[in-house]
Structures are given as C-alpha cells and as structure tokens.
Amino acid sequence: MKKATAVILLSGGLDSTTCLFWARQKGYRPVALSIRYGQRHDRELLAARAVAKQARALLREVSLSLPWLSGSSLTNRRLKLPEMPLSKIGRGAIPSTYVPGRNTMFLALAISLADSVGASAIVIGANALDYSGYPDCRPPFLDAFSKAAKLGTKRGTEKKPLRILAPLLHLDKKGIVRLAEKVGAPLSLTWSCYAGGSRPCGRCDSCKLREKGFQEAGVEDPAL
C-alpha cells in the first residue's frame, strides 16, 4: 500500500524537527518545506537541510523577498532582540520577533505544495503553551486555515481530505522534548536561537524556552 504524503514546514528548530520525525513515525512520506523570508541569519536553514537529509525527506526550499517584514527583529539586524525573563515570555504585548503573517504565508505555500504533490496532510510545529505569544500559533487560526485548505484546493473540491496537523499544539516544551526523543528526532542537528552565530546565545526567548524544556524533561540538550 502506498504511503500517504505529508508536507512538513521545517525551520530546522526543535519543534519542526520533532514534527518531521513524528510524521515519519505515523507512516507519512514526508516532503519538507523550508522558507527563507529574510531571517537575520541562515543558521536555521542549514539546520533544516541537515535534518531533512537525516530523515531522507525531499526538501523544497523557497525564498521570499518582502520588504515590509523589516519591522521584525527576526529580519532586521538593526533591531535588538528581546531578552525577556522566562516568566514573562508569552505574556503581555506581542514581542518584536513577531513576523507579520508568517504562518499565514507558510501555510499558504504548504497548501500549494501539498495540492501539487497530492499530499493528504500538512504538519506545522505551532504551539500554544510554551511559545512567544504569536497570534498565528493559536488553535482558532489553525482551524480557520484548515477550512481554507478544504475550500481552496483541487484536492478539496474532489472531497479528498487535506488536513492541517499541529501535533505540538497543546504540549509544553518538556512534552516536546520527550516526544522528540520518542520519535527519534536528531536534536543535535537542530537550531533554535534567534541570534544566529556559531553557538546559541542563551538569552533570546527561543533559547530560554528551549532550555526550559530540556531542563524540565531532565535531558541534556545535544545541540549545546
């Protein structure tokens, strides 16, 4: 029996890598999609290539050039990355690392790829618990996009399911680390730091959330 195909949005970080290997364990044939959208560094994209190679997954890379995204500290080196106390991450105002419409664009591209290769699922590493407070990581957003995927694709008109799966949505970072271990994700290859460089900065939101997950799971981070 032929395996069903799933498109996995792959950034090269802890969450998306876990999703890729989760999809493999679920029996999907994975097609990874990595997107360059003007990030301040390419370290995560290099990690995505290494992860996809380890998974023996086809990797599609797409580049976007959208000058209006320069208001985010993830895309503009002149802006300072926030260094929030761990207890305040995800609470209060949306941080400067928010990239306008990022998951909207990513999911739209993933839907296009999925429809072209006949995939039955799209897998995204969105998380609504231990995250930085982005509005496009919440369940109502993903539910709305699932409806759009059904209404706006060839596959949908043929009444074939195109599901958007978010297996990490209700997990904390500790749970994600444990799931990553369970599915055999190569965490030593992953990169989560917003700052780039040769080693994680340990100060940005993403580094702090990742450290929290490994500490609470009682596991040493193999990428350090």
C-alpha positions in Angstrom: 0.0 0.0 0.0 1.3 3.4 -1.0 2.2 5.7 1.9 0.2 9.0 2.2 2.3 12.1 1.7 2.6 14.9 4.3 4.2 18.4 3.8 6.1 19.4 6.9 7.0 23.0 7.5 10.7 22.7 8.5 12.6 25.5 10.1 15.4 23.4 11.5 14.4 24.0 15.1 13.3 21.7 17.9 9.6 21.9 17.1 9.6 21.5 13.4 12.2 18.7 13.5 10.0 16.8 16.1 7.1 17.3 13.7 9.0 15.8 10.8 10.0 12.7 12.6 6.5 12.4 14.2 5.1 12.4 10.7 7.5 9.6 9.6 6.6 7.5 12.6 2.9 8.0 11.7 3.6 6.4 8.4 3.6 9.5 6.2 6.1 10.0 3.3 7.5 13.4 4.3 8.1 16.3 2.0 9.8 19.1 3.9 9.3 22.8 3.1 11.9 25.3 4.3 11.3 29.0 3.7 13.8 31.9 3.6 11.9 35.1 4.4 14.7 37.5 5.2 15.8 36.0 8.5 18.8 37.8 10.1 20.8 34.6 9.8 20.8 31.4 7.8 21.8 29.1 10.6 18.4 27.6 10.9 18.1 26.9 7.2 21.4 25.0 7.3 20.0 23.0 10.2 16.8 22.3 8.2 18.9 20.8 5.3 20.8 18.6 7.8 17.6 17.4 9.4 15.9 16.7 6.1 18.9 14.7 4.9 18.8 12.7 8.2 15.1 12.0 7.6 15.7 11.1 4.0 13.0 13.6 3.2 12.6 15.5 0.0 13.3 19.2 0.8 11.8 22.1 -1.0 13.4 25.5 -0.3 11.5 28.7 -1.1 12.8 32.3 -0.8 10.5 35.3 -0.2 11.6 39.0 -0.5 9.0 41.1 1.3 10.5 44.5 2.4 7.6 45.2 4.7 8.7 42.4 7.1 11.7 44.6 8.1 9.8 45.8 11.2 10.5 42.5 13.0 13.7 42.0 15.0 13.9 38.5 13.4 14.5 40.1 10.0 16.2 43.4 10.8 19.7 43.3 12.3 19.4 46.9 13.4 16.7 46.0 15.9 17.6 44.5 19.2 16.3 41.0 20.0 14.2 41.0 23.2 15.7 39.4 26.3 12.7 38.8 28.5 12.7 37.0 31.8 11.4 33.4 31.3 8.3 34.1 33.4 7.2 36.9 31.1 7.7 35.2 27.7 4.3 34.8 26.0 2.6 37.2 28.3 1.7 40.8 27.6 2.4 42.5 24.3 3.3 40.7 21.2 7.1 40.7 21.0 9.3 42.4 18.4 10.2 39.0 17.0 6.7 38.6 15.5 6.8 38.5 11.7 3.5 39.8 10.2 1.5 37.0 8.6 4.4 34.5 8.8 2.3 31.3 9.5 -0.3 32.6 7.0 2.3 32.7 4.3 3.9 29.5 5.3 0.7 27.6 5.4 -0.4 29.0 2.0 2.8 27.8 0.5 2.5 24.4 2.2 -1.1 24.1 0.9 0.1 24.9 -2.7 2.9 22.3 -2.4 0.5 19.7 -0.9 -2.1 20.2 -3.6 0.6 19.8 -6.3 2.1 16.6 -4.9 -1.2 15.0 -3.7 -0.4 15.2 0.0 -3.1 14.4 2.4 -1.7 16.4 5.3 0.3 19.5 6.3 2.3 19.4 9.5 3.2 22.6 11.4 5.0 22.9 14.7 2.7 25.6 16.1 2.5 25.6 19.9 0.0 27.4 22.1 1.6 26.7 25.6 5.4 27.4 25.8 5.7 30.0 23.0 6.5 33.6 22.5 2.9 34.9 22.2 2.4 35.0 18.4 -1.3 35.2 17.4 -0.8 32.8 14.4 0.1 29.9 16.7 -3.4 29.7 18.3 -5.9 26.9 17.6 -8.6 29.2 16.1 -6.1 30.4 13.5 -5.2 26.8 12.5 -8.9 25.8 12.5 -9.7 28.7 10.1 -6.8 27.7 7.8 -8.0 24.1 7.7 -11.3 25.3 6.3 -9.5 27.4 3.7 -7.4 24.3 2.7 -10.6 22.4 2.1 -12.4 25.2 0.2 -9.5 26.5 -1.9 -7.7 23.4 -3.3 -8.2 20.9 -6.1 -8.0 18.2 -3.5 -10.7 19.8 -1.5 -13.1 20.1 -4.5 -12.6 16.3 -5.1 -13.7 15.8 -1.5 -10.3 14.3 -0.5 -9.1 15.4 2.9 -6.2 17.9 3.2 -5.7 18.1 6.9 -3.5 20.6 8.8 -1.9 18.8 11.7 -0.3 20.5 14.7 0.9 17.7 16.9 2.7 20.0 19.4 -0.2 22.5 19.8 -1.0 21.6 23.4 2.4 20.4 24.5 4.7 22.4 26.7 8.4 22.4 25.8 9.1 19.5 28.2 6.5 17.4 26.4 8.0 18.4 23.0 11.5 17.2 24.1 10.0 13.9 25.3 8.1 13.5 22.1 11.3 14.3 20.1 13.1 11.5 21.9 10.2 9.1 21.4 10.2 9.6 17.6 14.0 9.6 17.3 14.4 13.2 16.2 18.1 14.2 15.7 18.1 17.1 18.1 21.8 17.5 17.9 21.3 18.9 14.4 18.6 21.5 15.3 19.0 25.2 15.8 16.5 27.4 17.7 18.4 30.6 18.6 17.1 33.9 17.1 20.6 35.5 17.1 22.4 33.1 14.8 26.2 32.7 15.2 28.2 29.6 15.9 26.6 28.8 19.3 23.1 29.6 20.7 23.1 33.0 22.6 21.2 31.6 25.6 19.4 35.0 26.1 16.7 35.2 23.4 13.1 33.9 24.0 13.7 30.9 21.9 16.9 29.8 23.7 15.2 30.3 27.1 12.1 28.3 26.2 14.3 25.5 24.7 16.5 25.4 27.8 13.3 25.2 30.0 12.1 22.2 28.0 15.3 20.2 28.3 15.7 21.0 32.0 12.2 20.1 32.9 12.4 16.9 30.8 15.6 16.0 32.6 17.5 15.7 29.3 20.8 17.2 28.2 20.5 19.4 25.1 22.6 17.6 22.5 22.9 20.7 20.4 24.9 22.6 23.0 
